[in-house]
Amino acid sequence: MKFKEYTTANILIGISKNMANKKISKKRFMKLLQAEGIQRNEINKIVENNKEKYTYARLYNTVNEYYKEQ
């Protein structure tokens, strides 16, 4: 019987995948964007007519796209 090797890297990759897809509330999403230094009027534009789920992965992508535009 073979056992799967659990290295620190494998464990961290698994945790990061789970956290990236973890759902967060709209309010929390907006607060985290604000904590990243994005102004409220810009945040309102981002969340207006939203169809996607609020996740940490989306938060990361949104912040990266916002700062690339500026």
Secondary structure by P-SEA (a helix, b strand, c coil): cccccccaaaaaaaaaaaaaaccccaaaaaaaaaaacccaaaaaaaaccccccccaaaaaaaaaaaaaac
